[in-house]
Amino acid sequence: MPGSKPELVSILAEDEPPPYTVECEQGRSRFLLICDHAGRRIPRKLGTLGLSEADLQRHIAWDVGAAALTRELAARLDATAILQTYSRLVIDCNRPPGSAGSIVRLSERTVVPGNASVSAADAQLREREIFRPYHERIQAEIAARGIERRETLLVAIHSFTPVFHGAERPWHMGLLYLRDARLARPLLAELRRDAQLVVGDNEPYAAGDQTDYAIPVHGEGLGLQHVGIEVRQDLISHPDGVHEWSKRLAAALQAAAAR
């Protein structure tokens, strides 16, 4: 139709980075780390989605500090880590495609102009070129370990804001899971050995079949022991914090796995 927006035939240009990066690819640890909201990059064809650079630095675009924490934790554990490259505002890689949280028009209190009128075809492109390759790489890693008869303990790394809709969050970190708490319970016990830490049990978020993807699909769906780790982002927004928390989490994860 005259004046209508042309449909895209591809989201990513040939010279743009792939939808994921892999750290410590030859790692021999039982742990497999994933980071669904590691990056804040937006494909050039989508511009800035109508947002300012300041907005694209915020939690609405990515999990601040999560990528750095994942990489350092991978090095400490000798664990393979798979990290998403593109912003959750393009398509959220921890939401079921087609769900309300997959491609948001409003994130917290911020309108996302570039997502105001995403056609079904454009949504499918985002899913095909960004969401699917990332999750297929995770599935391939798990399958390869299965062939080798290597146990996999899946750990999803996230960060959360200290304040949400005006309410302060008291937790330093939280552990997320659904019905299977085989890894979450011993990890919670290890972390709570430090009386100064406030550790949430399915706080500040509770994992769910409709609101999450990685844990229900790759964790529970494949029968893997798993846990989602949320760290308050002001604690890991700087190198010293990343170093401290990677050291703490590596020790706690290894102790929990041994139990």
Long-range contacts (C-beta under 8 A, 24 or more apart in sequence): 5-117, 5-119, 7-119, 7-121, 7-122, 8-45, 8-121, 8-122, 8-125, 9-125, 10-45, 10-125, 10-129, 11-43, 11-45, 11-46, 11-90, 11-125, 11-126, 11-129, 11-130, 12-43, 12-45, 12-129, 12-130, 13-43, 13-44, 13-45, 16-43, 16-44, 17-41, 17-85, 18-85, 18-133, 19-84, 19-85, 19-86, 19-129, 19-130, 19-131, 19-133, 19-134, 20-82, 20-83, 20-84, 20-85, 20-133, 20-134, 20-137, 21-82, 21-83, 21-85, 22-80, 22-81, 22-82, 22-83, 22-137, 23-70, 23-71, 23-74, 23-75, 23-80, 23-81, 23-82, 23-83, 24-74, 24-75, 24-78, 24-79, 24-80, 24-81, 25-80, 26-80, 27-74, 27-77, 27-78, 27-79, 27-80, 27-81, 28-78, 29-77, 29-78, 29-79, 29-80, 30-79, 30-150, 30-151, 30-152, 30-153, 30-257, 31-77, 31-79, 31-152, 31-153, 31-154, 31-155, 31-253, 31-257, 32-79, 32-80, 32-81, 32-82, 32-138, 32-141, 32-142, 32-145, 32-152, 32-153, 32-154, 32-155, 33-70, 33-73, 33-74, 33-77, 33-79, 33-80, 33-81, 33-82, 33-155, 33-156, 33-157, 34-70, 34-81, 34-82, 34-83, 34-138, 34-154, 34-155, 34-156, 34-157, 34-214, 34-218, 35-63, 35-66, 35-67, 35-70, 35-81, 35-82, 35-83, 35-84, 35-156, 35-157, 35-158, 36-63, 36-84, 36-88, 36-92, 36-93, 36-94, 36-134, 36-156, 36-158, 36-213, 36-214, 37-62, 37-63, 37-66, 37-84, 37-88, 37-92, 37-93, 37-94, 37-158, 38-62, 38-63, 38-66, 38-67, 38-70, 38-83, 38-84, 38-85, 39-67, 39-83, 39-84, 39-85, 39-86, 39-87, 40-87, 41-85, 41-86, 41-87, 42-86, 42-87, 42-89, 42-90, 43-86, 43-90, 46-90, 46-114, 47-114, 48-114, 49-89, 49-90, 49-112, 49-113, 49-114, 49-115, 50-112, 50-113, 50-114, 51-89, 51-110, 51-112, 51-113, 51-114, 55-110, 56-87, 58-110, 59-108, 59-159, 59-160, 59-161, 59-233, 60-88, 60-89, 60-107, 60-108, 60-110, 60-112, 61-87, 61-88, 61-89, 62-87, 62-88, 63-157, 63-158, 63-159, 63-160, 63-233, 64-159, 64-233, 64-236, 64-237, 65-159, 65-231, 65-233, 65-235, 65-236, 65-237, 65-241, 65-242, 66-157, 66-158, 66-159, 66-231, 66-233, 66-236, 68-236, 68-239, 68-242, 69-157, 69-159, 69-231, 69-236, 69-242, 69-245, 69-246, 69-249, 70-157, 72-242, 72-243, 72-246, 73-157, 73-246, 73-249, 73-250, 76-246, 76-247, 76-250, 77-250, 77-253, 77-254, 80-141, 82-134, 82-137, 82-138, 82-141, 84-130, 84-134, 86-130, 89-114, 89-115, 90-126, 90-130, 91-123, 91-126, 91-127, 91-130, 91-131, 93-130, 93-131, 93-134, 93-135, 93-213, 93-214, 94-156, 94-158, 94-212, 94-213, 94-214, 95-211, 95-212, 95-213, 96-210, 96-213, 97-123, 97-127, 97-131, 98-123, 99-210, 99-211, 101-211, 102-127, 108-164, 108-165, 109-165, 135-213, 135-214, 135-217, 135-218, 138-214, 138-218, 139-218, 142-218, 142-222, 142-224, 152-224, 153-183, 153-224, 153-225, 153-226, 153-253, 153-257, 154-214, 154-215, 154-218, 154-219, 154-224, 154-225, 154-226, 154-227, 155-226, 155-227, 155-228, 155-229, 155-253, 156-214, 156-215, 156-219, 156-226, 156-227, 156-228, 156-229, 157-229, 157-231, 158-228, 158-229, 158-230, 158-231, 159-230, 159-231, 159-232, 159-233, 159-236, 160-204, 160-205, 160-230, 160-231, 160-232, 160-233, 161-232, 161-233, 162-232, 162-233, 162-234, 164-204, 169-204, 169-232, 170-198, 171-198, 171-199, 171-200, 171-203, 171-204, 171-230, 171-232, 172-197, 172-198, 172-199, 172-231, 172-232, 172-235, 173-197, 173-199, 173-200, 173-229, 173-230, 173-231, 173-232, 173-235, 173-245, 174-199, 174-200, 174-201, 174-202, 174-203, 174-204, 174-205, 174-229, 174-230, 175-199, 175-200, 175-201, 175-202, 175-227, 175-228, 175-229, 175-230, 176-202, 176-205, 176-206, 176-207, 176-212, 176-215, 176-227, 176-228, 176-229, 176-230, 177-202, 177-207, 177-215, 177-219, 177-226, 177-227, 177-228, 178-207, 178-208, 178-209, 178-212, 178-215, 178-216, 178-219, 178-220, 179-220, 180-219, 180-220, 180-225, 180-226, 182-225, 183-225, 183-226, 183-227, 183-256, 183-257, 184-227, 186-255, 186-256, 186-257, 186-259, 187-227, 187-252, 187-253, 187-256, 189-256, 190-251, 190-252, 190-255, 190-256, 191-248, 191-252, 194-248, 200-230, 204-230, 205-230
